[in-house]
Every structure is written in structure tokens, then in C-alpha cells.
């Protein structure tokens, strides 16, 4: 199955417009059936931010990273070995 991505707006009559280029490329005919996935632009995230969430506290980023490292170090055992 091919996937085509494009941006459009909902028309006043409630329909979504499909660009002519897409219609030609996949050879759509009147009354062709399509599977549509809708992703509102407001929820779209780009780049690395799409893998991140929102912190649930008011700490600065540097403090959060410092706390993560301290927590990791506290839960990690280390042994010194003489070579």
C-alpha cells in the first residue's frame, strides 16, 4: 500500500480536498474508496521533539539531567580492579 502525505483544509461543506497530483498518481476514479488517516497539524511534532514528552515539574532542564545522572550513579555498583 502506498502512502501519500499532503496538507489540506476541511471545506465549508465538510469535505476534504485531494490534490489533482495525488488523484492522477494513484489513478482515482469518481466514487473510489480510500482509507484516510487524519492528523491535525497542531499535534504534529517534527525532529527529535516527536520522541519527547513534557516534563511534569518546574525544574530546569540542567537540573533534571543532573538528577538523572545522580540517580543512575546511586543505583550503579562499581568495583576497582587492580591490573
mmCIF file of the N, C-alpha and C atoms, coordinates in Angstrom:
data_MODEL
# 
_entry.id   MODEL 
# 
loop_
_atom_site.group_PDB 
_atom_site.id 
_atom_site.type_symbol 
_atom_site.label_atom_id 
_atom_site.label_alt_id 
_atom_site.label_comp_id 
_atom_site.label_asym_id 
_atom_site.label_entity_id 
_atom_site.label_seq_id 
_atom_site.pdbx_PDB_ins_code 
_atom_site.Cartn_x 
_atom_site.Cartn_y 
_atom_site.Cartn_z 
_atom_site.occupancy 
_atom_site.B_iso_or_equiv 
_atom_site.pdbx_formal_charge 
_atom_site.auth_seq_id 
_atom_site.auth_comp_id 
_atom_site.auth_asym_id 
_atom_site.auth_atom_id 
_atom_site.pdbx_PDB_model_num 
ATOM 1   N N  . UNK A 1 1  ? 0.844   -1.158 0.000   1.00 0.00 ? 1  UNK A N  1 
ATOM 2   C CA . UNK A 1 1  ? 0.000   0.000  0.000   1.00 0.00 ? 1  UNK A CA 1 
ATOM 3   C C  . UNK A 1 1  ? 0.902   1.238  0.000   1.00 0.00 ? 1  UNK A C  1 
ATOM 4   N N  . UNK A 1 2  ? 0.625   2.164  -0.891  1.00 0.00 ? 2  UNK A N  1 
ATOM 5   C CA . UNK A 1 2  ? 1.365   3.415  -0.946  1.00 0.00 ? 2  UNK A CA 1 
ATOM 6   C C  . UNK A 1 2  ? 0.709   4.428  -0.024  1.00 0.00 ? 2  UNK A C  1 
ATOM 7   N N  . UNK A 1 3  ? 1.526   5.310  0.523   1.00 0.00 ? 3  UNK A N  1 
ATOM 8   C CA . UNK A 1 3  ? 1.023   6.365  1.395   1.00 0.00 ? 3  UNK A CA 1 
ATOM 9   C C  . UNK A 1 3  ? 1.393   7.703  0.782   1.00 0.00 ? 3  UNK A C  1 
ATOM 10  N N  . UNK A 1 4  ? 0.442   8.612  0.749   1.00 0.00 ? 4  UNK A N  1 
ATOM 11  C CA . UNK A 1 4  ? 0.662   9.955  0.218   1.00 0.00 ? 4  UNK A CA 1 
ATOM 12  C C  . UNK A 1 4  ? 0.356   10.948 1.323   1.00 0.00 ? 4  UNK A C  1 
ATOM 13  N N  . UNK A 1 5  ? 1.273   11.860 1.520   1.00 0.00 ? 5  UNK A N  1 
ATOM 14  C CA . UNK A 1 5  ? 1.068   12.881 2.547   1.00 0.00 ? 5  UNK A CA 1 
ATOM 15  C C  . UNK A 1 5  ? 0.947   14.242 1.890   1.00 0.00 ? 5  UNK A C  1 
ATOM 16  N N  . UNK A 1 6  ? -0.040  14.994 2.309   1.00 0.00 ? 6  UNK A N  1 
ATOM 17  C CA . UNK A 1 6  ? -0.224  16.353 1.821   1.00 0.00 ? 6  UNK A CA 1 
ATOM 18  C C  . UNK A 1 6  ? -1.034  17.111 2.856   1.00 0.00 ? 6  UNK A C  1 
ATOM 19  N N  . UNK A 1 7  ? -1.020  18.416 2.756   1.00 0.00 ? 7  UNK A N  1 
ATOM 20  C CA . UNK A 1 7  ? -1.768  19.262 3.682   1.00 0.00 ? 7  UNK A CA 1 
ATOM 21  C C  . UNK A 1 7  ? -2.998  19.803 2.968   1.00 0.00 ? 7  UNK A C  1 
ATOM 22  N N  . UNK A 1 8  ? -4.117  19.843 3.688   1.00 0.00 ? 8  UNK A N  1 
ATOM 23  C CA . UNK A 1 8  ? -5.362  20.336 3.116   1.00 0.00 ? 8  UNK A CA 1 
ATOM 24  C C  . UNK A 1 8  ? -6.192  20.962 4.222   1.00 0.00 ? 8  UNK A C  1 
ATOM 25  N N  . UNK A 1 9  ? -7.289  21.531 3.840   1.00 0.00 ? 9  UNK A N  1 
ATOM 26  C CA . UNK A 1 9  ? -8.225  22.098 4.792   1.00 0.00 ? 9  UNK A CA 1 
ATOM 27  C C  . UNK A 1 9  ? -9.588  21.449 4.585   1.00 0.00 ? 9  UNK A C  1 
ATOM 28  N N  . UNK A 1 10 ? -10.374 21.459 5.642   1.00 0.00 ? 10 UNK A N  1 
ATOM 29  C CA . UNK A 1 10 ? -11.748 20.963 5.514   1.00 0.00 ? 10 UNK A CA 1 
ATOM 30  C C  . UNK A 1 10 ? -12.563 22.073 4.861   1.00 0.00 ? 10 UNK A C  1 
ATOM 31  N N  . UNK A 1 11 ? -13.225 21.726 3.775   1.00 0.00 ? 11 UNK A N  1 
ATOM 32  C CA . UNK A 1 11 ? -14.035 22.708 3.054   1.00 0.00 ? 11 UNK A CA 1 
ATOM 33  C C  . UNK A 1 11 ? -15.275 23.060 3.867   1.00 0.00 ? 11 UNK A C  1 
ATOM 34  N N  . UNK A 1 12 ? -15.895 24.193 3.562   1.00 0.00 ? 12 UNK A N  1 
ATOM 35  C CA . UNK A 1 12 ? -17.107 24.583 4.298   1.00 0.00 ? 12 UNK A CA 1 
ATOM 36  C C  . UNK A 1 12 ? -18.214 23.534 4.260   1.00 0.00 ? 12 UNK A C  1 
ATOM 37  N N  . UNK A 1 13 ? -18.248 22.720 3.195   1.00 0.00 ? 13 UNK A N  1 
ATOM 38  C CA . UNK A 1 13 ? -19.288 21.684 3.116   1.00 0.00 ? 13 UNK A CA 1 
ATOM 39  C C  . UNK A 1 13 ? -18.893 20.405 3.858   1.00 0.00 ? 13 UNK A C  1 
ATOM 40  N N  . UNK A 1 14 ? -17.712 20.423 4.530   1.00 0.00 ? 14 UNK A N  1 
ATOM 41  C CA . UNK A 1 14 ? -17.282 19.284 5.334   1.00 0.00 ? 14 UNK A CA 1 
ATOM 42  C C  . UNK A 1 14 ? -16.423 18.271 4.614   1.00 0.00 ? 14 UNK A C  1 
ATOM 43  N N  . UNK A 1 15 ? -16.136 18.473 3.342   1.00 0.00 ? 15 UNK A N  1 
ATOM 44  C CA . UNK A 1 15 ? -15.330 17.538 2.567   1.00 0.00 ? 15 UNK A CA 1 
ATOM 45  C C  . UNK A 1 15 ? -13.855 17.903 2.632   1.00 0.00 ? 15 UNK A C  1 
ATOM 46  N N  . UNK A 1 16 ? -13.005 16.904 2.399   1.00 0.00 ? 16 UNK A N  1 
ATOM 47  C CA . UNK A 1 16 ? -11.561 17.131 2.293   1.00 0.00 ? 16 UNK A CA 1 
ATOM 48  C C  . UNK A 1 16 ? -11.173 17.115 0.828   1.00 0.00 ? 16 UNK A C  1 
ATOM 49  N N  . UNK A 1 17 ? -10.330 18.045 0.428   1.00 0.00 ? 17 UNK A N  1 
ATOM 50  C CA . UNK A 1 17 ? -9.870  18.095 -0.957  1.00 0.00 ? 17 UNK A CA 1 
ATOM 51  C C  . UNK A 1 17 ? -8.657  17.184 -1.129  1.00 0.00 ? 17 UNK A C  1 
ATOM 52  N N  . UNK A 1 18 ? -8.623  16.466 -2.241  1.00 0.00 ? 18 UNK A N  1 
ATOM 53  C CA . UNK A 1 18 ? -7.471  15.634 -2.605  1.00 0.00 ? 18 UNK A CA 1 
ATOM 54  C C  . UNK A 1 18 ? -6.802  16.320 -3.793  1.00 0.00 ? 18 UNK A C  1 
ATOM 55  N N  . UNK A 1 19 ? -5.496  16.616 -3.691  1.00 0.00 ? 19 UNK A N  1 
ATOM 56  C CA . UNK A 1 19 ? -4.816  17.308 -4.785  1.00 0.00 ? 19 UNK A CA 1 
ATOM 57  C C  . UNK A 1 19 ? -4.880  16.521 -6.095  1.00 0.00 ? 19 UNK A C  1 
ATOM 58  N N  . UNK A 1 20 ? -4.947  17.244 -7.197  1.00 0.00 ? 20 UNK A N  1 
ATOM 59  C CA . UNK A 1 20 ? -5.017  16.612 -8.519  1.00 0.00 ? 20 UNK A CA 1 
ATOM 60  C C  . UNK A 1 20 ? -3.834  15.690 -8.769  1.00 0.00 ? 20 UNK A C  1 
ATOM 61  N N  . UNK A 1 21 ? -2.649  16.082 -8.279  1.00 0.00 ? 21 UNK A N  1 
ATOM 62  C CA . UNK A 1 21 ? -1.453  15.250 -8.487  1.00 0.00 ? 21 UNK A CA 1 
ATOM 63  C C  . UNK A 1 21 ? -1.632  13.872 -7.853  1.00 0.00 ? 21 UNK A C  1 
ATOM 64  N N  . UNK A 1 22 ? -2.235  13.836 -6.676  1.00 0.00 ? 22 UNK A N  1 
ATOM 65  C CA . UNK A 1 22 ? -2.466  12.553 -5.990  1.00 0.00 ? 22 UNK A CA 1 
ATOM 66  C C  . UNK A 1 22 ? -3.504  11.742 -6.754  1.00 0.00 ? 22 UNK A C  1 
ATOM 67  N N  . UNK A 1 23 ? -4.565  12.395 -7.186  1.00 0.00 ? 23 UNK A N  1 
ATOM 68  C CA . UNK A 1 23 ? -5.608  11.699 -7.953  1.00 0.00 ? 23 UNK A CA 1 
ATOM 69  C C  . UNK A 1 23 ? -5.014  11.058 -9.198  1.00 0.00 ? 23 UNK A C  1 
ATOM 70  N N  . UNK A 1 24 ? -4.165  11.796 -9.909  1.00 0.00 ? 24 UNK A N  1 
ATOM 71  C CA . UNK A 1 24 ? -3.537  11.250 -11.127 1.00 0.00 ? 24 UNK A CA 1 
ATOM 72  C C  . UNK A 1 24 ? -2.568  10.122 -10.790 1.00 0.00 ? 24 UNK A C  1 
ATOM 73  N N  . UNK A 1 25 ? -1.757  10.338 -9.747  1.00 0.00 ? 25 UNK A N  1 
ATOM 74  C CA . UNK A 1 25 ? -0.715  9.363  -9.418  1.00 0.00 ? 25 UNK A CA 1 
ATOM 75  C C  . UNK A 1 25 ? -1.291  7.997  -9.045  1.00 0.00 ? 25 UNK A C  1 
ATOM 76  N N  . UNK A 1 26 ? -2.403  7.982  -8.324  1.00 0.00 ? 26 UNK A N  1 
ATOM 77  C CA . UNK A 1 26 ? -2.971  6.690  -7.923  1.00 0.00 ? 26 UNK A CA 1 
ATOM 78  C C  . UNK A 1 26 ? -4.195  6.310  -8.746  1.00 0.00 ? 26 UNK A C  1 
ATOM 79  N N  . UNK A 1 27 ? -4.422  7.089  -9.820  1.00 0.00 ? 27 UNK A N  1 
ATOM 80  C CA . UNK A 1 27 ? -5.467  6.759  -10.796 1.00 0.00 ? 27 UNK A CA 1 
ATOM 81  C C  . UNK A 1 27 ? -6.848  6.617  -10.153 1.00 0.00 ? 27 UNK A C  1 
ATOM 82  N N  . UNK A 1 28 ? -7.232  7.627  -9.372  1.00 0.00 ? 28 UNK A N  1 
ATOM 83  C CA . UNK A 1 28 ? -8.548  7.602  -8.730  1.00 0.00 ? 28 UNK A CA 1 
ATOM 84  C C  . UNK A 1 28 ? -9.650  7.911  -9.722  1.00 0.00 ? 28 UNK A C  1 
ATOM 85  N N  . UNK A 1 29 ? -10.752 7.258  -9.535  1.00 0.00 ? 29 UNK A N  1 
ATOM 86  C CA . UNK A 1 29 ? -11.950 7.480  -10.343 1.00 0.00 ? 29 UNK A CA 1 
ATOM 87  C C  . UNK A 1 29 ? -13.038 8.010  -9.412  1.00 0.00 ? 29 UNK A C  1 
ATOM 88  N N  . UNK A 1 30 ? -14.100 8.609  -9.958  1.00 0.00 ? 30 UNK A N  1 
ATOM 89  C CA . UNK A 1 30 ? -15.206 9.028  -9.089  1.00 0.00 ? 30 UNK A CA 1 
ATOM 90  C C  . UNK A 1 30 ? -15.727 7.837  -8.276  1.00 0.00 ? 30 UNK A C  1 
ATOM 91  N N  . UNK A 1 31 ? -16.009 8.074  -7.031  1.00 0.00 ? 31 UNK A N  1 
ATOM 92  C CA . UNK A 1 31 ? -16.518 7.083  -6.080  1.00 0.00 ? 31 UNK A CA 1 
ATOM 93  C C  . UNK A 1 31 ? -15.470 6.032  -5.695  1.00 0.00 ? 31 UNK A C  1 
ATOM 94  N N  . UNK A 1 32 ? -14.179 6.310  -5.946  1.00 0.00 ? 32 UNK A N  1 
ATOM 95  C CA . UNK A 1 32 ? -13.131 5.391  -5.476  1.00 0.00 ? 32 UNK A CA 1 
ATOM 96  C C  . UNK A 1 32 ? -13.116 5.410  -3.948  1.00 0.00 ? 32 UNK A C  1 
ATOM 97  N N  . UNK A 1 33 ? -12.842 4.276  -3.351  1.00 0.00 ? 33 UNK A N  1 
ATOM 98  C CA . UNK A 1 33 ? -12.775 4.195  -1.897  1.00 0.00 ? 33 UNK A CA 1 
ATOM 99  C C  . UNK A 1 33 ? -11.333 4.385  -1.457  1.00 0.00 ? 33 UNK A C  1 
ATOM 100 N N  . UNK A 1 34 ? -11.159 5.155  -0.386  1.00 0.00 ? 34 UNK A N  1 
ATOM 101 C CA . UNK A 1 34 ? -9.836  5.447  0.165   1.00 0.00 ? 34 UNK A CA 1 
ATOM 102 C C  . UNK A 1 34 ? -9.839  5.188  1.658   1.00 0.00 ? 34 UNK A C  1 
ATOM 103 N N  . UNK A 1 35 ? -8.682  4.881  2.194   1.00 0.00 ? 35 UNK A N  1 
ATOM 104 C CA . UNK A 1 35 ? -8.505  4.824  3.646   1.00 0.00 ? 35 UNK A CA 1 
ATOM 105 C C  . UNK A 1 35 ? -7.812  6.127  4.026   1.00 0.00 ? 35 UNK A C  1 
ATOM 106 N N  . UNK A 1 36 ? -8.419  6.875  4.927   1.00 0.00 ? 36 UNK A N  1 
ATOM 107 C CA . UNK A 1 36 ? -7.907  8.182  5.300   1.00 0.00 ? 36 UNK A CA 1 
ATOM 108 C C  . UNK A 1 36 ? -7.482  8.175  6.763   1.00 0.00 ? 36 UNK A C  1 
ATOM 109 N N  . UNK A 1 37 ? -6.302  8.707  7.053   1.00 0.00 ? 37 UNK A N  1 
ATOM 110 C CA . UNK A 1 37 ? -5.851  8.954  8.422   1.00 0.00 ? 37 UNK A CA 1 
ATOM 111 C C  . UNK A 1 37 ? -5.739  10.459 8.579   1.00 0.00 ? 37 UNK A C  1 
ATOM 112 N N  . UNK A 1 38 ? -6.296  10.988 9.652   1.00 0.00 ? 38 UNK A N  1 
ATOM 113 C CA . UNK A 1 38 ? -6.285  12.429 9.850   1.00 0.00 ? 38 UNK A CA 1 
ATOM 114 C C  . UNK A 1 38 ? -5.375  12.771 11.023  1.00 0.00 ? 38 UNK A C  1 
ATOM 115 N N  . UNK A 1 39 ? -4.435  13.655 10.783  1.00 0.00 ? 39 UNK A N  1 
ATOM 116 C CA . UNK A 1 39 ? -3.523  14.119 11.813  1.00 0.00 ? 39 UNK A CA 1 
ATOM 117 C C  . UNK A 1 39 ? -3.576  15.639 11.823  1.00 0.00 ? 39 UNK A C  1 
ATOM 118 N N  . UNK A 1 40 ? -4.245  16.224 12.818  1.00 0.00 ? 40 UNK A N  1 
ATOM 119 C CA . UNK A 1 40 ? -4.301  17.684 12.862  1.00 0.00 ? 40 UNK A CA 1 
ATOM 120 C C  . UNK A 1 40 ? -2.894  18.275 12.973  1.00 0.00 ? 40 UNK A C  1 
ATOM 121 N N  . UNK A 1 41 ? -2.649  19.360 12.282  1.00 0.00 ? 41 UNK A N  1 
ATOM 122 C CA . UNK A 1 41 ? -1.322  19.976 12.262  1.00 0.00 ? 41 UNK A CA 1 
ATOM 123 C C  . UNK A 1 41 ? -0.872  20.370 13.655  1.00 0.00 ? 41 UNK A C  1 
ATOM 124 N N  . UNK A 1 42 ? -1.783  20.778 14.531  1.00 0.00 ? 42 UNK A N  1 
ATOM 125 C CA . UNK A 1 42 ? -1.409  21.202 15.881  1.00 0.00 ? 42 UNK A CA 1 
ATOM 126 C C  . UNK A 1 42 ? -0.714  20.088 16.659  1.00 0.00 ? 42 UNK A C  1 
ATOM 127 N N  . UNK A 1 43 ? -1.006  18.811 16.349  1.00 0.00 ? 43 UNK A N  1 
ATOM 128 C CA . UNK A 1 43 ? -0.403  17.716 17.097  1.00 0.00 ? 43 UNK A CA 1 
ATOM 129 C C  . UNK A 1 43 ? 0.855   17.179 16.432  1.00 0.00 ? 43 UNK A C  1 
ATOM 130 N N  . UNK A 1 44 ? 1.174   17.677 15.259  1.00 0.00 ? 44 UNK A N  1 
ATOM 131 C CA . UNK A 1 44 ? 2.332   17.168 14.535  1.00 0.00 ? 44 UNK A CA 1 
ATOM 132 C C  . UNK A 1 44 ? 3.608   17.689 15.182  1.00 0.00 ? 44 UNK A C  1 
ATOM 133 N N  . UNK A 1 45 ? 4.541   16.796 15.453  1.00 0.00 ? 45 UNK A N  1 
ATOM 134 C CA . UNK A 1 45 ? 5.839   17.165 16.000  1.00 0.00 ? 45 UNK A CA 1 
ATOM 135 C C  . UNK A 1 45 ? 6.899   16.776 14.992  1.00 0.00 ? 45 UNK A C  1 
ATOM 136 N N  . UNK A 1 46 ? 7.920   17.584 14.886  1.00 0.00 ? 46 UNK A N  1 
ATOM 137 C CA . UNK A 1 46 ? 8.979   17.296 13.922  1.00 0.00 ? 46 UNK A CA 1 
ATOM 138 C C  . UNK A 1 46 ? 10.301  17.092 14.644  1.00 0.00 ? 46 UNK A C  1 
ATOM 139 N N  . UNK A 1 47 ? 11.191  16.359 14.016  1.00 0.00 ? 47 UNK A N  1 
ATOM 140 C CA . UNK A 1 47 ? 12.526  16.161 14.561  1.00 0.00 ? 47 UNK A CA 1 
ATOM 141 C C  . UNK A 1 47 ? 12.506  15.360 15.846  1.00 0.00 ? 47 UNK A C  1 
ATOM 142 N N  . UNK A 1 48 ? 13.473  15.625 16.703  1.00 0.00 ? 48 UNK A N  1 
ATOM 143 C CA . UNK A 1 48 ? 13.608  14.866 17.943  1.00 0.00 ? 48 UNK A CA 1 
ATOM 144 C C  . UNK A 1 48 ? 12.466  15.109 18.913  1.00 0.00 ? 48 UNK A C  1 
ATOM 145 N N  . UNK A 1 49 ? 11.794  16.250 18.799  1.00 0.00 ? 49 UNK A N  1 
ATOM 146 C CA . UNK A 1 49 ? 10.701  16.536 19.719  1.00 0.00 ? 49 UNK A CA 1 
ATOM 147 C C  . UNK A 1 49 ? 9.583   15.501 19.622  1.00 0.00 ? 49 UNK A C  1 
ATOM 148 N N  . UNK A 1 50 ? 9.463   14.817 18.492  1.00 0.00 ? 50 UNK A N  1 
ATOM 149 C CA . UNK A 1 50 ? 8.402   13.816 18.367  1.00 0.00 ? 50 UNK A CA 1 
ATOM 150 C C  . UNK A 1 50 ? 8.641   12.618 19.286  1.00 0.00 ? 50 UNK A C  1 
ATOM 151 N N  . UNK A 1 51 ? 9.865   12.487 19.819  1.00 0.00 ? 51 UNK A N  1 
ATOM 152 C CA . UNK A 1 51 ? 10.166  11.391 20.734  1.00 0.00 ? 51 UNK A CA 1 
ATOM 153 C C  . UNK A 1 51 ? 10.137  11.832 22.193  1.00 0.00 ? 51 UNK A C  1 
ATOM 154 N N  . UNK A 1 52 ? 9.832   13.091 22.442  1.00 0.00 ? 52 UNK A N  1 
ATOM 155 C CA . UNK A 1 52 ? 9.906   13.606 23.798  1.00 0.00 ? 52 UNK A CA 1 
ATOM 156 C C  . UNK A 1 52 ? 8.519   13.929 24.336  1.00 0.00 ? 52 UNK A C  1 
ATOM 157 N N  . UNK A 1 53 ? 8.470   14.120 25.618  1.00 0.00 ? 53 UNK A N  1 
ATOM 158 C CA . UNK A 1 53 ? 7.225   14.499 26.261  1.00 0.00 ? 53 UNK A CA 1 
ATOM 159 C C  . UNK A 1 53 ? 7.416   15.797 27.024  1.00 0.00 ? 53 UNK A C  1 
ATOM 160 N N  . UNK A 1 54 ? 6.459   16.142 27.802  1.00 0.00 ? 54 UNK A N  1 
ATOM 161 C CA . UNK A 1 54 ? 6.513   17.364 28.596  1.00 0.00 ? 54 UNK A CA 1 
ATOM 162 C C  . UNK A 1 54 ? 6.861   16.991 30.030  1.00 0.00 ? 54 UNK A C  1 
ATOM 163 N N  . UNK A 1 55 ? 7.817   17.695 30.606  1.00 0.00 ? 55 UNK A N  1 
ATOM 164 C CA . UNK A 1 55 ? 8.191   17.430 31.989  1.00 0.00 ? 55 UNK A CA 1 
ATOM 165 C C  . UNK A 1 55 ? 7.030   17.785 32.887  1.00 0.00 ? 55 UNK A C  1 
ATOM 166 N N  . UNK A 1 56 ? 6.840   17.008 33.907  1.00 0.00 ? 56 UNK A N  1 
ATOM 167 C CA . UNK A 1 56 ? 5.721   17.211 34.816  1.00 0.00 ? 56 UNK A CA 1 
ATOM 168 C C  . UNK A 1 56 ? 6.088   18.047 36.031  1.00 0.00 ? 56 UNK A C  1 
ATOM 169 N N  . UNK A 1 57 ? 7.248   18.678 36.032  1.00 0.00 ? 57 UNK A N  1 
ATOM 170 C CA . UNK A 1 57 ? 7.630   19.534 37.146  1.00 0.00 ? 57 UNK A CA 1 
ATOM 171 C C  . UNK A 1 57 ? 8.251   20.825 36.605  1.00 0.00 ? 57 UNK A C  1 
ATOM 172 N N  . UNK A 1 58 ? 8.615   21.711 37.516  1.00 0.00 ? 58 UNK A N  1 
ATOM 173 C CA . UNK A 1 58 ? 9.112   23.030 37.111  1.00 0.00 ? 58 UNK A CA 1 
ATOM 174 C C  . UNK A 1 58 ? 10.633  23.138 37.138  1.00 0.00 ? 58 UNK A C  1 
ATOM 175 N N  . UNK A 1 59 ? 11.325  22.006 37.229  1.00 0.00 ? 59 UNK A N  1 
ATOM 176 C CA . UNK A 1 59 ? 12.785  22.069 37.272  1.00 0.00 ? 59 UNK A CA 1 
ATOM 177 C C  . UNK A 1 59 ? 13.353  22.482 35.915  1.00 0.00 ? 59 UNK A C  1 
ATOM 178 N N  . UNK A 1 60 ? 14.496  23.118 35.942  1.00 0.00 ? 60 UNK A N  1 
ATOM 179 C CA . UNK A 1 60 ? 15.205  23.461 34.718  1.00 0.00 ? 60 UNK A CA 1 
ATOM 180 C C  . UNK A 1 60 ? 15.761  22.175 34.097  1.00 0.00 ? 60 UNK A C  1 
ATOM 181 N N  . UNK A 1 61 ? 15.991  22.197 32.793  1.00 0.00 ? 61 UNK A N  1 
ATOM 182 C CA . UNK A 1 61 ? 16.489  21.005 32.084  1.00 0.00 ? 61 UNK A CA 1 
ATOM 183 C C  . UNK A 1 61 ? 17.813  20.517 32.671  1.00 0.00 ? 61 UNK A C  1 
ATOM 184 N N  . UNK A 1 62 ? 18.712  21.453 32.994  1.00 0.00 ? 62 UNK A N  1 
ATOM 185 C CA . UNK A 1 62 ? 20.012  21.059 33.562  1.00 0.00 ? 62 UNK A CA 1 
ATOM 186 C C  . UNK A 1 62 ? 19.850  20.325 34.891  1.00 0.00 ? 62 UNK A C  1 
ATOM 187 N N  . UNK A 1 63 ? 18.905  20.767 35.707  1.00 0.00 ? 63 UNK A N  1 
ATOM 188 C CA . UNK A 1 63 ? 18.650  20.118 36.991  1.00 0.00 ? 63 UNK A CA 1 
ATOM 189 C C  . UNK A 1 63 ? 18.072  18.720 36.782  1.00 0.00 ? 63 UNK A C  1 
ATOM 190 N N  . UNK A 1 64 ? 17.204  18.575 35.815  1.00 0.00 ? 64 UNK A N  1 
ATOM 191 C CA . UNK A 1 64 ? 16.621  17.259 35.518  1.00 0.00 ? 64 UNK A CA 1 
ATOM 192 C C  . UNK A 1 64 ? 17.703  16.287 35.075  1.00 0.00 ? 64 UNK A C  1 
ATOM 193 N N  . UNK A 1 65 ? 18.578  16.735 34.183  1.00 0.00 ? 65 UNK A N  1 
ATOM 194 C CA . UNK A 1 65 ? 19.673  15.875 33.707  1.00 0.00 ? 65 UNK A CA 1 
ATOM 195 C C  . UNK A 1 65 ? 20.601  15.516 34.863  1.00 0.00 ? 65 UNK A C  1 
ATOM 196 N N  . UNK A 1 66 ? 20.923  16.493 35.693  1.00 0.00 ? 66 UNK A N  1 
ATOM 197 C CA . UNK A 1 66 ? 21.784  16.235 36.850  1.00 0.00 ? 66 UNK A CA 1 
ATOM 198 C C  . UNK A 1 66 ? 21.150  15.203 37.770  1.00 0.00 ? 66 UNK A C  1 
ATOM 199 N N  . UNK A 1 67 ? 19.862  15.333 38.043  1.00 0.00 ? 67 UNK A N  1 
ATOM 200 C CA . UNK A 1 67 ? 19.161  14.364 38.889  1.00 0.00 ? 67 UNK A CA 1 
ATOM 201 C C  . UNK A 1 67 ? 19.150  12.973 38.267  1.00 0.00 ? 67 UNK A C  1 
ATOM 202 N N  . UNK A 1 68 ? 18.986  12.900 36.958  1.00 0.00 ? 68 UNK A N  1 
ATOM 203 C CA . UNK A 1 68 ? 19.014  11.602 36.273  1.00 0.00 ? 68 UNK A CA 1 
ATOM 204 C C  . UNK A 1 68 ? 20.381  10.932 36.428  1.00 0.00 ? 68 UNK A C  1 
ATOM 205 N N  . UNK A 1 69 ? 21.455  11.704 36.209  1.00 0.00 ? 69 UNK A N  1 
ATOM 206 C CA . UNK A 1 69 ? 22.802  11.148 36.364  1.00 0.00 ? 69 UNK A CA 1 
ATOM 207 C C  . UNK A 1 69 ? 23.060  10.721 37.803  1.00 0.00 ? 69 UNK A C  1 
ATOM 208 N N  . UNK A 1 70 ? 22.656  11.546 38.768  1.00 0.00 ? 70 UNK A N  1 
ATOM 209 C CA . UNK A 1 70 ? 22.865  11.195 40.175  1.00 0.00 ? 70 UNK A CA 1 
ATOM 210 C C  . UNK A 1 70 ? 22.101  9.932  40.533  1.00 0.00 ? 70 UNK A C  1 
ATOM 211 N N  . UNK A 1 71 ? 20.883  9.815  40.050  1.00 0.00 ? 71 UNK A N  1 
ATOM 212 C CA . UNK A 1 71 ? 20.083  8.628  40.314  1.00 0.00 ? 71 UNK A CA 1 
ATOM 213 C C  . UNK A 1 71 ? 20.730  7.393  39.699  1.00 0.00 ? 71 UNK A C  1 
ATOM 214 N N  . UNK A 1 72 ? 21.224  7.546  38.481  1.00 0.00 ? 72 UNK A N  1 
ATOM 215 C CA . UNK A 1 72 ? 21.873  6.415  37.807  1.00 0.00 ? 72 UNK A CA 1 
ATOM 216 C C  . UNK A 1 72 ? 23.123  5.994  38.563  1.00 0.00 ? 72 UNK A C  1 
ATOM 217 N N  . UNK A 1 73 ? 23.918  6.977  38.976  1.00 0.00 ? 73 UNK A N  1 
ATOM 218 C CA . UNK A 1 73 ? 25.159  6.660  39.698  1.00 0.00 ? 73 UNK A CA 1 
ATOM 219 C C  . UNK A 1 73 ? 24.880  6.022  41.050  1.00 0.00 ? 73 UNK A C  1 
ATOM 220 N N  . UNK A 1 74 ? 23.807  6.442  41.697  1.00 0.00 ? 74 UNK A N  1 
ATOM 221 C CA . UNK A 1 74 ? 23.447  5.900  43.004  1.00 0.00 ? 74 UNK A CA 1 
ATOM 222 C C  . UNK A 1 74 ? 23.025  4.438  42.875  1.00 0.00 ? 74 UNK A C  1 
ATOM 223 N N  . UNK A 1 75 ? 22.440  4.066  41.764  1.00 0.00 ? 75 UNK A N  1 
ATOM 224 C CA . UNK A 1 75 ? 21.941  2.703  41.573  1.00 0.00 ? 75 UNK A CA 1 
ATOM 225 C C  . UNK A 1 75 ? 22.916  1.807  40.806  1.00 0.00 ? 75 UNK A C  1 
ATOM 226 N N  . UNK A 1 76 ? 24.118  2.295  40.598  1.00 0.00 ? 76 UNK A N  1 
ATOM 227 C CA . UNK A 1 76 ? 25.112  1.520  39.854  1.00 0.00 ? 76 UNK A CA 1 
ATOM 228 C C  . UNK A 1 76 ? 26.257  1.147  40.782  1.00 0.00 ? 76 UNK A C  1 
ATOM 229 N N  . UNK A 1 77 ? 26.614  -0.113 40.786  1.00 0.00 ? 77 UNK A N  1 
ATOM 230 C CA . UNK A 1 77 ? 27.753  -0.548 41.585  1.00 0.00 ? 77 UNK A CA 1 
ATOM 231 C C  . UNK A 1 77 ? 29.009  -0.467 40.742  1.00 0.00 ? 77 UNK A C  1 
ATOM 232 N N  . UNK A 1 78 ? 30.071  -0.112 41.382  1.00 0.00 ? 78 UNK A N  1 
ATOM 233 C CA . UNK A 1 78 ? 31.344  -0.111 40.664  1.00 0.00 ? 78 UNK A CA 1 
ATOM 234 C C  . UNK A 1 78 ? 32.391  -0.777 41.549  1.00 0.00 ? 78 UNK A C  1 
ATOM 235 N N  . UNK A 1 79 ? 33.320  -1.419 40.917  1.00 0.00 ? 79 UNK A N  1 
ATOM 236 C CA . UNK A 1 79 ? 34.423  -2.066 41.627  1.00 0.00 ? 79 UNK A CA 1 
ATOM 237 C C  . UNK A 1 79 ? 35.719  -1.679 40.930  1.00 0.00 ? 79 UNK A C  1 
ATOM 238 N N  . UNK A 1 80 ? 36.714  -1.467 41.736  1.00 0.00 ? 80 UNK A N  1 
ATOM 239 C CA . UNK A 1 80 ? 38.023  -1.179 41.165  1.00 0.00 ? 80 UNK A CA 1 
ATOM 240 C C  . UNK A 1 80 ? 38.821  -2.480 41.138  1.00 0.00 ? 80 UNK A C  1 
ATOM 241 N N  . UNK A 1 81 ? 39.410  -2.704 40.009  1.00 0.00 ? 81 UNK A N  1 
ATOM 242 C CA . UNK A 1 81 ? 40.201  -3.918 39.833  1.00 0.00 ? 81 UNK A CA 1 
ATOM 243 C C  . UNK A 1 81 ? 41.620  -3.505 39.529  1.00 0.00 ? 81 UNK A C  1 
ATOM 244 N N  . UNK A 1 82 ? 42.552  -4.046 40.280  1.00 0.00 ? 82 UNK A N  1 
ATOM 245 C CA . UNK A 1 82 ? 43.966  -3.761 40.002  1.00 0.00 ? 82 UNK A CA 1 
ATOM 246 C C  . UNK A 1 82 ? 44.418  -4.654 38.855  1.00 0.00 ? 82 UNK A C  1 
ATOM 247 N N  . UNK A 1 83 ? 45.062  -4.025 37.929  1.00 0.00 ? 83 UNK A N  1 
ATOM 248 C CA . UNK A 1 83 ? 45.593  -4.800 36.796  1.00 0.00 ? 83 UNK A CA 1 
ATOM 249 C C  . UNK A 1 83 ? 47.050  -5.065 36.965  1.00 0.00 ? 83 UNK A C  1 
# 
